[in-house]
C-alpha cells in the first residue's frame, strides 16, 4: 500500500532535495496554504525564506516586551497580542508605496512591521497593504526573511502569479 503524503510533505521533500544542490540563499514564494507552522520551522532549518500571504487573524505578538506587572514569575519576553486585521485602525502608520507589479507601477498604502508569529514560533516581517482605489481591500503578506523591504516583498509576491499561470497551463 502506498503511503499518503500531504502537499506540505511533498513540498518539503522537494525543497530538501533542492537544498542539497544549492548552497546559496533560497526564497520560496508560496500561496497562503503553505504559510503555517508545519512549513515555517522546517524551512528555517533548511535556511529557506518564505514569502506568502498571512491570515488576517494570525496570532502575532509585539517584539517589545510588556512591562513587568508583579514581582513573581519570569519577565515577559514578548509584547502585546494582536492580529493583522486589528492594525487597520492605525491609519497614520500607512504610507504610499509604489512597486513594480503585474507589468506596471502600482501604488499601495502600506505598513510594515516585525512581529513574533505565535503559531510558527518565529519572527516575521508583516506587510499590510490597502488599495487606495478600494479602501476596504487589504492584503496581508509575510516573510521569514526579515531583511527584505516592503517593496521587495510586494514585488516578489506579485511574481507568484506568473508561476501559478504556468502551472495552470501545464
N, C-alpha and C positions, 0 to 999 in steps of 0.2 A: 504494500500500500504506500502511496506517495504521501509525504508529509506536507501539509498545507503551510504556506508561508504568507504572511501579510505583505502588503505593498511596502510598508516601512522596513520589514526584514529584508525584502529583496533589494530595496534601495541601499540599505546599509551594507549588504553583502557586495553590491556593485561598487560602492564608494570605498570599501576596504581594498578591493582589487585595484581601483584607480590610485589609491594612496601608495600602493606598492610600486606603481610605475612613475608617479610624480612626487618629487620630494618638496617642491615649492608650494607656494600658497594656493589653496583651492577655495573657491567660494561657490556655494550651492544656491541657486535661485530656485525656490520651490513654492508650490501652492500652499495655502494655509493649512491644508490637511496634513502636511508634514511638519508643521511647527508645533511640536509637543514634546513632553519630557522624554518620550521613548526615542526621539531623534536628536534632541539638543545635546544630551550628555554623551552619547556615543560619537557624535560629530566633534565635540570638544576634544575627546580622547584622540581622534584621528587628526586633529588640528585642521578641521574644515569649518569655515564660516558658513552661516546660514542667513540668507535674506529672504523674508517671507511676509505674508500678511499675519497680523496678530488679531486675535479675537477682541472685540470691543469690551468684553467683560473679563479679560485676563486679570488675574490677581497679581498686582505689582506692589512693590514696596519702594519707598524713597530710600536713597543711599545714605542720607544724613540721619544718624541715629536719633531716636526720640530722647528727650531729657529723662534722666532717672527720676522716678516719682517717689521711690521709697529707699530705705537703706538695705533692705534684704533682697537677695537674689542677684543674678548676674546683670551687668549693664546691658541695656538694649544695643544690639548690633545694627539694627535696621530702623528706618523711619516709618512714617505713616503708611497705612494701606490705601490703595486707590486702584481704580480701573482706568484704562484709556478714555472710556466714554465720559468719566467724571471731569476730565480736563477741558471739555467744551466750554464750560462757563468762564474759564480764564482766557477770554478773547485777546487780552493785551499781550499774551505770550506768543500769539501767532504773528508771523511776518511774511511778506510776499517772497516767494522763491520761484525763480524761473529755471526750468530744466528742459533738456532735450529729451522728448518722449514721443514715441509713436511717429517719428519723422518730422516733428515740428517743435517749436519753442512753446512751452506751456507754463503759465504762471499759476501757482497754487498759493494758498495761505498755509504756512507750515509751522510746526513746532517740533523741536527735537529735545530729547532728554534721556538721561541714563536712569535705569531702574533695575531693581532686583526682581526677576521673574520667579515667583514662588514655585510654580508648577514645575519648571525646568531646573530650578536651583542654580541659576546663573544670572550674571549681569548682562543686560541687553541695552542696545540703543533703540529707542522708540521714536518713530517719526509719524506724526499725525498731520494729515493734510485735509484741507477744506477747499472745495471747488468754489471760487468766488462767484461763478455764474449760478451755482446751486448751493446756497448756504447751508442747507440741511444735509448735504452729502459729505461724509467724512470717510477717510481711509486710514487704517492703522497698519503701519509696517514696522518690522523689527529686524534687527540683525544681531548676531552674536559677535560680529567683528565691530567692536566699539570704536575703532579708529576711522571707520567710514563716515563721511559727511552726509548730511541730509540730502544734498544734491546727488551724491553718488548712489545712495540707497534708492532714491526715486528713479534715477536713470537705469540702474541695474534691474529694478523691479519691472520697469517698462519693457525691458528686453525679454522678459519672461514670455510675453505674448507671442513673439515670433517663434519661440521654441514650441509653444503649445500649438500654434498653427501647423508647424512641421509635423508634429505627432498626429494631428487630425488628418493630414494628407497621407501619411504612411500606412 
